[in-house]
Amino acid sequence: MSAGTPKSLASSGQKPIQEICHPLGAEDTASVLTPSPDVGNTITSIGGKDLSLPNGTPVETSSPASSSSLLNRLQLDDDLDGETRDLFVTVEDPKKHVSTMETYITYMVATKTTRVEFDLPEYSVRRRYQDFDWLRTKLEDTQPTHLIPPLPEKFVMKGVVDRFSEEFVETRRKALDKFLKRVADHPVLSFNEHFNAFLSAKDLNKRQGLALLSKMGESVKYVTGGYKLRGRPVEFSAMGDYLDMFTQKLGTIDRIAQRIIKEQSEYQVELREYGPVYTTWALSEAELQGPLEGVASCMANCSSALDELTQDMSEDFLPVLREYVLYIESMKIVLKKRDNIQAEYEAKLEAAAFRKEDRASCTQVPTDVEKCHDRVECCNADLKSDWDRWQNNKRQDFRQLLTGMADHNIQYYEKCLAAWESVIPLLRDKQPQETETEED
Amino acid sequence: MVEEGSTLLRRMEISVAEAEKRTGKNTVNMQEIFTVYLIETRPIDAITEGHNPAPDSLWRRYSEFEILRNYLLVTYPFIVVPPLPEKRAEFVWHKLSADNMDPDFVERRRVGLENFLLRVASHSVLSNDKILYHFLTEEHRWKEVVCETGFQAKADSRIKALSATFRVKNPDKRFTEMKHYSDELQSLTSQLLRVRARVADRLYGVYKVHGNYGRVFSEWSALEKEMGDGLQSAGHHMDAYAASVDDMLEEEEHYADQLKEYLFYAEALRAVCRKHELTQYELETASSDLISKKQQREELATGMVRTFSFKGMTNKLFGQETPEQREAKLSLLEEQIVQGEETVTEKTVECEEYVKGAWVDMQRFKEQKDRDLREALIGYAVMQISMCKKGIQVWTNAKECFHKM
């Protein structure tokens, strides 16, 4: 985590385009793993096994540390409502792939599950951001009434942000991990066939072009439907209001956090000048030399502790805060969709009533209006349950985020405390003085 | 800082107990507001004997302290005279008041004045001074008495002398080193004070911005159901955090005051070294004067011109003087030589005594400085530790609240 030039990832090397297959092609990396009933063994084998990319380059699995962090990630997720979990997903181990056409990052998506919908209990596949985007689009299309969690921003300004810096990739990895976990936790979305394919298939068979077209289809229709809504139920209005106010608060918190980082940086600048004055002074002194140098080095320690705090806040706190804004946007879109479905229903109902008057023969409600009504009911129910889930997640997420902030600050003060406490005995300790017997 | 020997402080308890505002007419007959300080004294015997007499007290203003110090400076030039607290607030970080009337400033000045009196009264030489005693015990007539000593004239000439440029040939090397050290001490402490003020400013900013969290958490908690309580309480802790910096920085001013004392002490030390150079210079001047007068006598007596002189030239050109003139000149020279020898003797003694006395006091000062600054650094470290502990406390409290969200 240095403040210098961001580190780039180890590349898989230059290879001509013909030799590079998408990492998901050729051998199924998942088949290398043997199913095992014992949780403990399997996890280490994911980490320690020789996985290789289809082009033969061995995947350098980062150390036992990655398998233990995998375990940590699995254990950190709280059980919602005490449900027993049967699907665990993580996003790990980013790697850079270089070809003559393009350079991109892939992430390892590891799955552990006991669900019958999956053929195997474990999977390990490599996916790139495009693939996540495809998944999200598919989910939106196939589950239009549900809240789909957001992805981290797709586009970054080249030249401003280094897409391959360790910092950026790590932030993105965490966000992608969060995305998959939210989907995996969802009682409906997690059973989606496209999600299943994403986790298990070697080749996603995305047919990008079609995906783009379909993206334009259903979702857009629901969002920009030209119907005017008459009576929105109060609870949904309340949700909309809440989201607006919450967005505001998040914005304020973001600004405050940034301001604090700025103030801390300026404090740092002064501290870096302050300590050395003590060092210079020490050179002019005899008995005080030790104490003055002790104080100077203490300040240097505090200065680097502050540096770490600022870094941690920039890397851990701000990105998560900002990503929540995206989450709110997704929720707002779902609310809008619901409004439009209801509006469509109202319009059709009105039109049917009109025609009914005309014909005066039909006594039953036409089927397409009934279908609309069902859709409205379904949508409302899905939305309510998604809303509750979202609120719960939000509560946990912010509890974690703010607790993390408190932890970072506590650690900073503990480091400073240790530094100053260790200098006290140095200050108190008087060196035996060489007696100066210079008389006139 | 009680010294060995029978200093005033061993016989008498001294304190600057209070400060009050007064109004009066100043030297140009305009109304002004000024602060006076209450000096209380009690004989120690009375206290140890079990009585608890009320202290004698009198009021003095800052300018009277200044007069006292100037008197001490000219009367004891070989002593590193303790400094007064600063006349005007300097090295101020921006939230700290630079106003002389500000109660915090007045309070710190009260402490500084007391410190000055304690240092002077515990000094083996200074504490025996009658004027000092008078200052502490008799409110009226003190100014007249001190002016009668004629110190003012000496003070003026001293200032001139110490700032004059002169080349001294053989100063005591120890004094030259000490002067060099005093320059460094002055420069370093003032640099330290300047940067410390900037650091304090920035630290203030960091803490205060956290207060904004308090506000937004409170607003946010109003939107929430279950999260509300935790957020609200956490917000209060953020407010407390932001508020805590005021007291911490006020406390740190004490450290700044300790540094300032030694900034001003450095000046006093330098003055002692300069006075030595001046004394030595006067001795050297008197000596070389004497030598030249002796040479002139020799030339007149023997008629031989050893060195080139204008007189010699004119003698050659215009003829020598009459024997009577020569006799007259010789007598004059003899007188001057006698005087000159007396002067040289006096100056030599003066110089030696000065060096002896000054060196003793400079050693005493050095030991005091090492002790005091060590204590100051320890105090500063203790303050920092307290600040860290408070920080840990607040954030731990906030963390608990976040847990409950």
Contacts between the chains, C-beta under 8 A, distances in Angstrom:
chain1	res1	chain2	res2	distance
A	242	B	223	6.3
A	245	B	223	5.5
A	246	B	220	7.7
A	246	B	223	6.3
A	249	B	216	6.0
A	249	B	219	6.4
A	249	B	220	4.5
A	249	B	223	7.1
A	252	B	212	7.7
A	252	B	216	4.7
A	253	B	213	7.5
A	253	B	216	5.8
A	253	B	220	8.0
A	256	B	209	6.5
A	256	B	212	4.7
A	256	B	213	5.8
A	256	B	216	6.6
A	259	B	209	5.2
A	259	B	212	7.6
A	260	B	206	6.7
A	260	B	209	5.2
A	260	B	210	6.8
A	263	B	202	6.8
A	263	B	205	4.5
A	263	B	206	4.5
A	263	B	209	5.6
A	264	B	206	5.6
A	266	B	202	5.2
A	266	B	205	7.2
A	267	B	199	7.1
A	267	B	202	3.8
A	267	B	203	5.9
A	267	B	205	7.3
A	267	B	206	5.5
A	269	B	202	7.8
A	270	B	195	6.5
A	270	B	198	4.8
A	270	B	199	4.5
A	270	B	201	7.9
A	270	B	202	5.2
A	271	B	199	6.2
A	273	B	195	5.4
A	273	B	198	8.0
A	274	B	192	7.9
A	274	B	195	4.7
A	274	B	196	6.6
A	274	B	199	5.2
A	277	B	188	6.7
A	277	B	191	5.4
A	277	B	192	5.0
A	277	B	195	6.0
A	278	B	192	7.4
A	280	B	188	6.5
A	281	B	188	4.5
A	281	B	192	7.1
A	284	B	181	6.4
A	284	B	184	4.6
A	284	B	185	7.0
A	284	B	188	6.8
A	287	B	370	4.7
A	287	B	374	7.9
A	288	B	370	5.8
A	288	B	373	5.8
A	288	B	374	6.6
A	291	B	373	7.9
A	291	B	374	5.8
A	291	B	377	5.2
A	292	B	377	7.3
A	295	B	377	5.8
A	295	B	380	7.4
A	295	B	381	7.2
A	298	B	381	7.6
A	395	B	226	6.5
A	395	B	227	5.5
A	395	B	405	6.4
A	398	B	227	7.1
A	398	B	405	6.7
A	399	B	227	8.0
A	399	B	230	7.9
A	399	B	402	5.9
A	399	B	403	6.8
A	399	B	405	4.7
A	402	B	234	7.1
A	402	B	398	7.9
A	402	B	402	4.2
A	402	B	405	7.3
A	403	B	399	5.6
A	403	B	402	4.7
A	403	B	403	6.4
A	406	B	395	4.8
A	406	B	396	7.4
A	406	B	398	5.1
A	406	B	399	3.6
A	406	B	402	6.0
A	407	B	399	6.8
A	409	B	391	7.0
A	409	B	395	4.4
A	410	B	391	8.0
A	410	B	392	5.6
A	410	B	395	4.8
A	410	B	396	6.2
A	410	B	399	7.0
A	412	B	391	7.8
A	413	B	388	4.7
A	413	B	389	7.8
A	413	B	391	3.9
A	413	B	392	4.6
A	413	B	395	7.0
A	414	B	388	7.6
A	414	B	392	6.3
A	416	B	384	7.2
A	416	B	388	4.8
A	417	B	385	6.2
A	417	B	388	3.8
A	417	B	389	6.6
A	417	B	392	7.0
A	420	B	381	5.2
A	420	B	384	4.6
A	420	B	385	4.9
A	420	B	388	6.6
A	421	B	385	6.1
A	423	B	381	5.7
A	424	B	378	6.8
A	424	B	381	5.5
A	424	B	382	7.6
A	424	B	385	7.7
A	427	B	374	6.4
A	427	B	377	5.4
A	427	B	378	4.8
A	427	B	381	6.1
A	428	B	378	6.6
A	430	B	374	7.9
A	436	B	363	7.9
A	438	B	174	6.8
A	440	B	172	8.0
A	440	B	352	7.3
A	440	B	355	5.7
A	440	B	356	5.7
A	440	B	359	6.5
